[in-house]
Amino acid sequence: MASLSRALRVAAAHPRQSPTRGMGPCNLSSAAGPTAEKSVPYQRTLKEGQGTSVVAQGPSRPLPSTANVVVIGGGSLGCQTLYHLAKLGMSGAVLLERERLTSGTTWHTAGLLWQLRPSDVEVELLAHTRRVVSRELEEETGLHTGWIQNGGLFIASNRQRLDEYKRLMSLGKVYGVESHVLSPAETKTLYPLMNVDDLYGTLYVPHDGTMDPAGTCTTLARAASARGAQVIENCPVTGIRVWTDDFGVRRVAGVETQHGSIQTPCVVNCAGVWASAVGRMAGVKVPLVAMHHAYVVTERIEGIQNMPNVRDHDASVYLRLQGDALSVGGYEANPIFWEEVSDKFAFGLFDLDWEVFTQHIEGAINRVPMLEKTGIKSTVCGPESFTPDHKPLMGEAPELRGFFLGCGFNSAGMMLGGGCGQELAHWIIRGRPEKDMHGYDIRRFHHSLTDHPRWIRERSHESYAKNYSVVFPHDEPLAGRNMRRDPLHEELLGQGCVFQERHGWERPGWFHPRGPAPVLEYDYYGAYGSRAHEDYAYRRLLADEYTFAFPPHHDAIKKECLACRGAAAVFDMSYFGKFYLVGLDARKAADWLFSADVSRTPGSTVYTCMLNHRGGTESDLTVSRLAPSHQASPLAPAFEGDGYYLAVGGAVAQHNWSHITTVLQDQKFQCQLIDSSEDLGMISIQGPASRAILQEVLDADLSNEAFPFSTHKLLRAAGHLVRAMRLSFVGELGWELHIPKASCVPVYRAVMAAGAKHGLINAGYRAIDSLSIEKGYRHWHVDLRPDDSPLEAGLAFTCKLKSPVPFLGREALEQQRAAGLRRRLVCFTMEDKVPMFGLEAIWRNGQVVGHVRRADFGFAIDKTIAYGYIHDPSGGPVSLDFVKSGDYALERMGVTYGARAHLKSPFDPNNKRVKGIY
């Protein structure tokens, strides 16, 4: 066999031709179909019977006529989901696999499991997978899954990478994951064959390991079958039957196959690379792409036995122990797209493109020099599915009730499979997952993006290419940009706005004093023959964010924050979701949907939450009561009955829309939800001078008596009709102006002209983050998540528990209140001016009691501020006395800093400023 070094020379001597300039990466697919299968490093691959056609062989067992759930796909996710459905007591669960178990992607996966990731939810999901594979399945079935615990070693060849690993180590302490930061010398002792000359250090996790995909899936299938589930192989799905109920809602009716049909109300799409095709059968958009993903298996290496698996992120390579050999793979900048996904593919592989794979060889040889003269036993290049944000696609599809997704796992399906399979089972049976799965929920993507080929392709490529990049707190994508731009985009760009991307929207991040920094067309980082942008101002500014220290533009954000506190700032919030809930049952729907009493007199505005049946927070938003109108206007539809105007965070607008729609369908409320997000802009003017500024623009009395806090009015602003709301999201006197799209620029210009003599400046969301945490205002999906209750988050005032009105989640809150809160969200400040970003461990009296969810610097109080949920290690309720009596410290990158806990906001705790009292 050739050695790795010889493969390197061959690739250099025979470079792959670049595509014609201008044609783009669409032409970079594999022209040939999958090749004959090759040797892979597993003793069991369930590949018996190759050569027998699926149609001729027929299904492995007769199809039932009905099922409660049908899981499509027999890979890691399909098997894990079926197992957990059966374990939770779901009867009538069936898994359909078109060929044999693991035949798609799972059979050739590397099977690595790393316990630490820069996400608390993922750490929990990985922990569950590890428990299932390493212990629970064997205890349940008596079968060994193939789990090998040989440890994991993360390589840091620069300071920032080591800092990232130290952050992971701190988070690991919260979850009991043992890890150690090692010096180069200690690393050499642990792994004698490694070159450590260029290392800053490593992170060693002793209990990481490797899974055998065939052994794991076989055992899962056997355990599920023992609980009454059915696994049917050699049974391709050919269609999904759908019906429409009396309210016009599309629902799953059944599954069609080549060998008959199954009537079912629930389908779970775990088809991996083929998930898009299954989605099309049901009219469901599945935003993923298929790419070639490869590794090679070396010949025997003396001395490699029992070494830990290695991830050298900076070299974009992993080294997986395979007995006395290594599997070598990684993520390249120019992956090959598999354009025409074949439905005949099973247990097959592609020919390895050595030029694409070359960078991994170079990194592997640098890390383990012995590999230069080591032969290659086999090459493994198969298809994997990748998504626009490198996160899986899970949950019920917004387009079709009863159609669930469990796909797009970005080559992490084995390691995430156990945790995600369990959460999918909870989702299906109980209507909600147990954990916060919003980051995986298909509803995180706006419907305009989920079938946009360019956006999906660009973002999926960038996510793949950056998979091993350091995860910095304020990174932004360069791909798939400028999809949704609000009416003020060009106006703000010319004033130095540095944009962030959320939900497809370009929203203001902060303002750069040295001119425009537009986001340019995606250049694929110079891959595929594309020319990388030169002198790219936006990319340079983004690169400044690649730090765990305060960024160079820290002072620019400080200027925006202090201007808001001292004079006034204007924020463009046009990307917010703007919905109308109207109709005969709108009040009933509002009473049930919203935790607060929003059915007040027209003209009122209420901050409220929406909950799930477990009392978790699905959203926080403002709801404004409208007066009935028989004539539509740009600021309100015509309606009979009751009406409400909802303003929700733009990054979660699709989630809010889907949640409300689902509740309306389930409760059969006769009302209408209207999305006006694209039709209306929104600017917010906040600060002590906001009243004086707006008094020159609005044709109304803005005094406290005439325009109280939490009210709204239709007014004229510089001659244009707007909806003005007296609200604050930063803790200052201020108003929001909700403006028809065509009027946004003239109204904005009028506000800026009036504010010139008052010190009004533009500010972005980086300032909002700082100002809001300083005031103690919550951000959904950071401070508040679907597994956090408003009682735990200090938002009991948003819940109408003193009234007799029922609302979604009320019973769960009442039970939680009666039993005592097991955790609370607590504010911490520190005297040390060190940056924190979240995931830092919280210590109380020498014990870890939680981790930081959100952190930022508060410029008005000149302190770092952090929020995190704490629990009592003894398991008891977390009382206010428990919070007050502790001695606290926050751990940042392995170093602890003394912290002070606060029961109220450290800034303006008596809420005088929002009342205009300065």
N, C-alpha and C positions, 0 to 999 in steps of 0.2 A: 504493500500500500504506500501511496505517496505520503510524505511528511507534510506538516503544516507549513514549513518554510518553503517547500517546493510548490505547494498550492499558491503561496503568496507570489512566487516568481512567475508562475503561469498566468495568474490574473493580471500581473503588471505587464506581461508581454503581449497579452491578447485582450485589450480593453474593449468593453462592450460599447457599441456605437450609440451615441446620444441621439435622441429623437430630433426630428426636424424642428428647428427653432420656430416657436410660435404655435406649434401644434399642442404643446402642453402635455401634462402627464397622462392624459387619456390614452395615449398610445403605448404606455409602458406596461401593459399587461403581458402575461405569459402567452405567447402565441400558441404554444403547444398545450395540449391537455395534460392531465396528470400522467406520470410515467408508471411503470410497473413498480410495485412496492419494493422497498429496500430493507435491509437489516436495521432494526431499531433496538435500542438497549433495554428491552423488557423481555423477560422469559415468557410471559403470557400476554398475548395481544388479542385473543378472541378472534383470530383470523381463519379459523377452520372453515372449510366449505367454500373457499374462494373458487370462483369459476362456475358456481351454480347460480343461475339467474334468480332474482327475487321473485319474478312472476311465476316461473316454473316451480319454485320451491314452495311458495305460499307462506302464509303466516304461521308462526311457531305454535299458535293455539287459536281456537275459534274466537271470533270477535263477539263480545257481548252486544246485545241490542241497545242497551242503555248504560250510561255511566254518569256518576256525579261530577267527575273531573277527567279530562283526557289530557295527558302530558304528551307533547309531540317532541321527540328527540331523546335518544338514549345515551347521551354523553354525561359528563359530570353533573351539569345542572339538572337535566331531566331525571337522573337517578336519585340525586339528593332531594329534589322536590317531591318525587313520588314517595321516597322513604319517610320524609318528614310529614307529608300528608297522612300517610298510614299511621305514623307514630302519634299524631294528634287525634286519631280516631276517625278520620275521613274514610267512609266505606265507599265502595264503587269507584275506586281510583284506577285508571288504566294508563299505561305508558305505551305509546306506539313508536317503534323504531323502524325506519324504512329498510335497514339492512340488519346489521348485528350491533349490539351494544358497543359504544365507543368508536364506531366506524368512521365518523366524520373527522373531527379535530382532536377529540380527547385521546384517541389511541396513541398519537405521536407526541403528546405534550411532555414537557420536561418534568412536570410534577413537583416543582419546588414549592415550599411553604416558608415564607418569611413572616414572623409574627409582628414586626413593628412597621407601621406605615404612618405617614403624617396626617392621620385621621383617627379620631377616637372610635368612630363607628366601625371603621375597617379593622382596627385592632380587635374589637369585640367579635366581628364576623370571622376573622381568622382564628381566634381562640376557639370558637365553636367548631369550625372545621377540624382543627387539630384534635379536639376532644373526641369528636365522632370517629375520625380515622385512626387515631392512635390508641383509643381505649374502648369507646362505647360499642362500636360495631363488633369488635372481637368478643367483648363480654356477652353481647346479645346473640351472636351466631356461632361462636367458637372458631371463626375463620380469621386468619391473619390478612389484613388488607394490603400488606406490603409497605407499611410505614417504616421509615428508617430515620432515626434521630441522630444526625451527625453534626448538627449545629450550623450556624450561618455566620459569615464574616463579610461585613461591608467595608470596602476600601475607600479611604480618603486620601487623595493626592493633592489636596489644597485645603486651606484654612476654612473656607466657606462650607465645603463638604463635611469636614469634621464637625463644624458647628451644627449642621443639619443633623448629623448622627447624635450629637449630644442632646438635641431637642427630642429625638426619638427615645433616647435613653431615659430622659425625664418623664416622658409620657408613659414609658414602659413601667416605671415605678408605680404609677396609678393603677395599673392593671395586673401587677404582679409578674410581669415578663422580665425574667433575669437577663441582664445585658451588661457588658463591660466595655469601656473605651480602653483600647490597648495602644501602647507605644509601638513604634516600628520593631524594636527589639523583642517585645513581648509577642508581637505578631509572628516574628521569625521563629520563635520558640514553639508557638502553636502550629505553624505551617512551615516546616523547614525548607520546602521546595520553592517558597515564594521569594520574589525579588522585593525587598522593602526599601531600597535605596531612595525611591522617590515618594515615600509615604509621609503623611503628617500623622497618621494613626489609623485605627480601624475600630469598628463596632462589632463585638462578638456576642452572638445570641446563642447560648449553648443548646437550647431546646428547639431550634428550628430543625427542619428536616425535609424529607422527600417522600412523596406518595407514588404508589404504583397505580396508574389509572385503571388498568384492567382489573387488578385485584380489588381496588376500591369500588368500582362500579358493579362488579360481580357480587360483592358482599352486600352492597346497598340494595341491589335488585332482590337478592335472596331474603334479606331482612324485611323488605317491603312486602314481598310475596307471602312471607310467614304471617303478616298482619292483614292479609286479605287483598292486597293490591295485585294487579295483573300486569305482567310485562309481555308484550307481544312484539316479536321481531319479524323482519321480512314483510313489513306491512306499510308501504308508502301511503302517506296522506295525499289525496288528490283535490280536496276541497273542504271548505268550511261553510256549513249551512247557517244562514242568518234569517231572523224574522224581526218584524217591526211591531211593537206593541201598540195599544190604543192611544198612547201619548206620543207616538212618533219616535220612540226610542229603539235603536237597533240593538239586538241581543243575539248571543250565540244560541244556535238551535241544535247543531250536530256536526259531526266530522265524517267526511266521506273518504273511503280508501279504495284501492283496487280490488278489495276483497269484501266489500260491504260497507255499511255505515253504522255509526254509533250515535244515538240521540244523547245529547249532553248540554247542560246550560253553561259549561265552563271549559275553556281550552287554555292550556299553558304552552306558549311558544318557546320551547327550549331547543330550537333547531340550529343554533349557532350561525355558521356562515350562510345557511339556507333559511334563516329566520325572515329575511325580507320577502322571499318567495312565499313562505307560509302566510306572512302578513298580507300580501297581495290577494291571496285567496279569500281573505275576510274583509278587504277594503281598509286595512290598517297599515299605516306608514311606519316602517322600522328603519330608523336612520343609522345604518352601519355600512361598512365596506369590507370586502374581503381582500386580504393581502397574503403574499407568501411570507412565511416566517420560518427561520431555519436554525439548525444547529448541526454540529458534527460530533462524532464519537471517536475518541482516540483509541489507539492500541494501548496495551498495558503500560503503566507508568510505575516503575519501582519506587516505593516510598509514599505513594499517594493514598494508600488505604487509610480509611478512617478520618481523612481530612474533612473539615467543614466545607459546605458549599460556599462559593465566593460570588459576590456581586461587586464588580469594579465599575461603578457608575460613570466615572469620568472617562474611562476607556470604552464605555458602552458594551461591556461584555460580562457574561456570567460563566462560572465554571462549576458544573454540577458533578458531584462525585458519582461515579457509576462503577461500583465495585473497585477494581484496580485500574480504572480508566476515568477519563473526564468527558462530559458533554460540554461543548463550547458553543455559546450563542449570544445574541444580543439584539439591539435595535439600531438600525442604520438610518441614515438620512434620506436614502433613496429606495425605500421598499418597493417591491413589485406588486402592482394591483392585479388581482384576479378578476378580470372584467366579466367574462362569461362563466358564471358559476354553474357547474354541471350538476344536474340532479342524479347523475349516474356515478358520481364520485363516491368511493368507499374504500377504506384502507389503502389509499393511494398516496403517492408523493410526487412532487415536481423535481425536475433536475435542478440542482443547486447552481445559482449564478455566482461564480467565484469572485467576480469583480465586486458585486454588491456585498459579498460576505467578507471581503478582504480586511476591512477595518477591525473586525472581531478577532481575526487571526493575529494582527499586529498587537492588539491589546492583550490577548491571551499570552503570547510569547513574552511580551514585556513583563507580565505579572508572574508567569511560571516559565522561566527560560528553558527548562527541559523540554517544553513542548516543541521547540524549534526542530528537534530531531525525532519527534514522536510521530509514528504513522497514524493515518486516519483509517479507522475501521469501517465507518459508514457515514453517509450524509443523510440528514433528515430535513426535508423542506416541504412543509404542508401548509394548508390554508388556515388562517385565523381571522376572526371577525374583530373589527376595530370601530370605535365610535367617536363622535366629534369631540368629546371631552375626556376620553380614556376612562370612562366610567360605564358600568353595565347598564342595560336597559331593563327595567323591572316595573311591575305594577300593572294595573288595569288600563288598557288602551282607552283614551278619551273617545275614540270613534265608535267603540263597540263594547257594550257591557258584557262581562263574562269572558273577555279575551285578555289573557294576562301574558306579559312578556317576562322571560328569564333568559336573556341572550346578550350578545355583544360584550363578552367578558375580557376582551383585549389580552388574550393569552394568560389570564389569571383565573380561569374558570375552575381549575382544580382547587386552588388555595381558597378561593372565596365561595366555592360551591356549597359547603356545609352550612355556613352562616346564611348565605342568600337563599338556599333551598328551604331552610327553616323559616325565614322571613316571608318568602313567597307562600308557604303553607299557611302561616298566620293570616296573611293578606287575603287568601282565598276563603278560608274558613271563618275568620272573625272580622273581615272587612278592613283591617288595618294591620300592618306589621307591628311587631313589638318594639323594634328600634326605630330610630330616625333614618328612614331610607330615602329622604327627599333627594339626596345627591345621586341616587340611582333611579328614582322614579321617572318614568317616561314623560310625565307631565312637567318636568323641568324645562322641556324644550317648547318654544312657541310653535303653534301649528304651521306657521308660514315657513319654518325651517326644516321640519321633519321630512319633507319631500323635496327639498331644494338641493339638487345634485352637486352644484358647485360648493355650496357651504359645507355639506356633509363631507365631500372629498377633501377640501382644503383643511378643514378642522381635524379630520381623522388623520390626515398625513402629518400635520404638525404635532398632534398628540402622540402619534407613534414615534416620530423623530425626537421628541423631547421627553420620552418616557423616563429616561435615566437622568434628566436634568435636575439640578437642585430645585426643590420646591420652595420658592420664595413667597413671602406673604402677599406681595403686591404685583405679581406677574400678570401680564395680559397677553392674550393671543395676538398674533400677527395675521393669522389666517381667518378667512370668513368674515372680514370686517365690512363696515359700511352697508350692512344689510338693511338696517332700519335707522333712519336719521330724522330727528325732529325738526320743526320749522326754524329753530334758532341755531342749527348746526353750523352753517356757514358764517353766521354773525359771530358766534363764539370762537370758531376756529381762527378767524382773523384777529381775535384778541388774545391769542396764545393759549387757547384751551388744549389741554392734553386729555384725550378722551379715554374712557374705560369702555369695555364691551360687556353688556349684560342683556341676556335674553334676545340677542341680535341687535339691541339698541346701542347706539353710540351715546354715552352720557358723559357729562363733564367730570373729570377726575380732579384736576387742579389746573391752575393757570400759570403758564410759563412766561416770564417777563421778556423773553428775547424772540418773540415772533411765532408765527404759525408752525405747527408740527403735525401736518396731515398724516393720516394712516393711508399708506399706499397699497396698491394691488399686491396680493400675496405672491412672493417670489420663490416659494418652495426652498428657501435657504440656499438657492443656487443649484439645487438638484435637478435632474432630468434635463439638463441643458439650459435651464432658465438662468438668466443673468441676475445675480443678487443686486439689490438696490445699493447704490453707492451714496455716501453722505446722507444717510437716512436719519433725519432729525428725530422722528418718533422712536425709532429703534434705539438711538443713543440715549434718549431720556428714559426709555424702558430699562436699558442696561444699568442705569443708575439705581434702579430698584433692586438689583440683584445683590442684596446685602441683608444681613441680620442686624446691622447697626442702623442708626438714623440715616436716611438717604440724603444726598446733597440738597434736595429741594425741601428738606424739613422746614427751613425758614420760610419758604414760599407758602407752605400750608399754615404755618404759624401766623403769617401776615393775614391770611384769609380768616382764620379763626378769631384773632384779636380784633379785626375790623368788625366782625359780626358782634362781638361782645361790646365793643366800644362805640360803634357808629351803626353801620348796617351793611349787610351783604345780600346779594341777589343770587338765588340758586335756580338753575334750569332743571325742573323735575318733570319735563314733558314725557319722559319715558314711563311714568307711572301708569299702571292699569286704571282705566276709568270706565266703570260699569254702571248701568242703570238696572235696578230691580223694580219692576212695575207690574201692576195688574190687580185683579180682584183678591187674590190670595197673598199679595205681597207682604201685608202686615203679618199674616200667619207665618209666612216663610221667614221674615226678618226676626220674629220672636223666637223661632226655632233655631235659626242659623247663628245668631249673634249672642254672645254671652252677656252683653250689656243691654240695657233698655234703650233701644233706638227709636221706639215709636212715640216720640215726643212731638211737640208742635212743629209744623213746617217752619224751616229756618234754623232748626237746631242741627248741630253736628256732634257726633259722639265717637270717641275712640273706643274700640271694642276688639274682642278676639272672636275667632271662630274655632270651635273645638271638634274633636272626634269623639266617638262613643266612650273612649277610655279616659276622656278628660284632657287629652293632649292638645296642644295648640297648633291648629292647621294654618292660622294666619292672624296677624293683627292689622287693623285697617281703620279708616274713618268712614262713618256712614252718616250721610246728610239727608234729613227728611225733606221731601219735596211736596209742594202743593199740587193738587190735580190740575191738569191742563188739557183742553181739547184741541190745542194748536201746538204743533211741534215747533221747536226753535233749535238753533245750533247748540244750545246749552241744556235742553231737556226734551225728551220725546213727548208726544201726546199720549195720555193714558187715562184710564178710569180706575177707580179704586185708590190704592196707595202706591207711593213711589219713593225710592231711595236712590241716592247717588253714592257710589262706593269708590273710594280712592285707595289703591293697594300698591305695594312696592312693585316696580316694573320687573325686577328680576324674578318675581314669583307670581306674575300675573296669570300665566297659564295654569299654574297650580291652583290659584284661587278660583279661576273660572271653572276648572274641572271639579273642584270640591263642591262649589255651589251647585253646579249642574247636577252632580250626582245626588246631592241631598234633595234638590227639587224633584228629581225623577223618583227617588225612593219614597218620598213623602207625598208624591202626586199633587204638589201644589200647582194651582192654576195661575201662573204668573210668567213673566218674560224676563230673561236676562239679556241685556243689550250691551255689546262691547263698543265703546266710543274712544278707545285708547288712541287710535290713529287720527281721530277727528279733532281732538282737543290737545292744546299745549298747556303747560302749567309752569308758572314761575312763583317763587316764594321770596318774599322780602322780609328779612329778619334782623332785629337789632333795635337799640334804643331810639334810633332816628327813623324807624320804619313808618311810624304814624305821620310824622312831619313830611316825609317824602311822598307817601301815598295820598296824603290830603291834597296835594297839588295835582294828582292824577285822577283820582276817583271822585265821582260826583255825589258824595255822601258824607255825612258826619261820622268820623271814625272814633269818637270819644268812647270811653268805657260804657257810658250809659246808652249811647245810641247804637254801639256795635260791640256787644259783650263777647268775651272769649267763648269759643265753641259755638259760634253761630255763623250763618252764611247769608249772602244777599246777592241778587242780580243787580249789577251796577254798570255804569259806563266808565271806561278807562280811556282817556284821550279820545272819546267819541265811540269806542268799541264796546260792545256788550260783553261782560265777563261775569263769572261767578266768583265773588270774593269770599274767602273763609278766614276767620280769625283763628289761626292755629299756630302751633310751634312744634317743631321736631328737634329744636336745639336749645330750648329753654329761654327764649327771648320774646319780647313783644314782636308780633309779626302777623303777616297775612299771606295766604296763598291766593293767586289769581289763576282761575281755570278759564282758558281762552280758546275760542274757535281758532282752528289752524291758520286761517288766512289773516287773523288779527294779531298773531303772536309777535311778529317783528315790530310793527308800529307801537304796540303796547310796551314791549321790552325797551324800545328806544325812548319812549316817553318817560318810563320809570328811571332809566339811566340818566336822562337829562335832568330830571327833577332831583335825583340823588347826588349830582355832581358836587353841589355845595355842602352836602351833608357827609361826605366821605364814603359814599356807597361804592362797593367794589364787587366784582364777580367772584364767586367761590364755587368749589366743586364738592364732589362726594367724599373726598379725603378729608375735607374740613367738616362735612356732616358727620363722618365717623367719629372724629375727635370731639366735636361739640356735643353730640348726642350721648356719648359715653360719659363725658364730663357731667352732664345733667342727669344721667341715670336712665335715659330712655332706651327701651329695648329694641333690638333688631331681630326680626324673625329669621329663623334658621341659623342664628348664632347664639343669642341669649335665649331665644324661644324656638323650640322645635316640636314636632308632633309627638315626641315622648316626654315633653315638659308641660306641666300644668300651669295655668296662670297663678294658682296659689303658691306653687314652688317658686315662681318667677317674681313674686311680689306684686302681682297684678290682680289681686282679689277685688279691687275696686271696679274692675271691668266686668264683674260677674253679678248678675241680678239674683243672688242667692237669698236676699231678704224678701223678694217678691215671690208670689206663688206661680209665676209664669214658667212653664217647662221650657228647657232648651237643650240642644244636643250636647251631651257631656255632663249635664247637671248631676245626675246620679253618681257618676264617678267622682266628681268634685266633693259632693256631700260625704261620700264614704272616705275620701282622702282626708277631709277636714276632721271627721270624727275620729279617725285612727291616728291622726297626727302626721305632720309632714316628715318624710324620711330624708329629705334634702331641701336645701334652700339656695337660691341664687344670692350671692354675697358680693358686695363691692369692696375692692382692696385698693389702697394707694401705697406708694413707696416713696421714701425720701431719696433713694438712689435713682438718678436719672438714667436708667437703662431701658432700652426698647424692649417691649414684649408684644407678642402677636397672637397669643393663644397656644394651647397645649402645654403650658407650663404647669408643673405639679404644685398643688397647694398643700402645705404642711401646717398642721395644727398641733401644738404641744408635742412635736417630734414624730407625728404620724401623718401619713398621706391621707387626705380626706377628700380629694377631688382634683380637678385640673381646670385651668383657665379656659373659658370659652371664647372670650373676646378681650382684647387689650389694645390700648392706644395711649398717646400722650395728651394730657389735658393742659393746654397752654395757659388758660386763665388761672388755674391753680398751680401750674408749673410742676406737675407730678405725672408719673406713669400711673395709669388707672387700669384695673383688670376686674373682670367679672367671671365668676365661676360657681358652679353648684358644689356644695360641700355636704358630706354625710357624716354620721356618727359611726366610727369604726365598731362600736359595740352593738350597732344595729337598731338603736332606739331612735325616737323622733328627734328632729333637729329644732329645738326651741330657740327663741330669741336669746335667752340666757346662754344657751350653748354657743351661739355665735359670738356674743359679747365677751364671754369668759376665756376665749382661746388666745394663745400666743401664736401668731401666724408668720409664715415665710413663704415666698414663691421661689420655685427653682427654675432658673433659666440656664440651660446648657450645662447642667451639673453644678451650678453655683446658686446658693440660696441667698435671698435678700429679704430682710425684715419687712413685714407688711402690716398695715393697719386695716382692720375690718370696719365697714360702715353700714349702719342700718338705714341711713338716708343718703341721698346724693351728696357728695362732698362740695358741690357747687350749688349755691342758692337753694338750700334744703327747704326753705319755707315758700318756695314758688312765687316770690314777689315779682320777678322780672317778667314772667308771662302775663302778669296782670298790669304791666306798665309801670310798676313801682320801682324806681331806680334811686 
